[in-house]
């Protein structure tokens, strides 16, 4: 059984990151399964730090982007939205180029919080980073968002 609020198509989801940090970093949503969301990102100069390896902040931004989108696909968008509450990332292996791939899977899907595990791997399927993202589920009628 699917965890998503409704059926989504990856092409439509990609539009959610137009004109955002995710688009600037080159994040591409690639697959939605019954219980996960996946993406890829090319490691290029703008995603590297001064030593020529993938910047940890770029990895964290990828993880927060993927988990945040996933969380918002679980709730009724007319009634709720989800915002990042906490993220941690453990950087395991440096990457100097090529593509990285991430998968977000739920650890906990509650009424007030969602917790996601996001794993990033390299082209050799080796772990690059693992992250835990906690999302807060907010009622739309209790919070006013900017337009």
Secondary structure, DSSP 4 states (H G I P E B T S, - for coil): ---SSS---HHHHHGGGTTSHHHHHT-EEEEE-SSEEEEEEEE-GGGB-TTSSB-HHHHHHHHHHHHHHHHHTTS-TTTEEEEEEEEEEEE-S---SEEEEEEEEEEEE-SSEEEEEEEEE-TTS-EEEEEEEEEEEEEGGG-PPP-
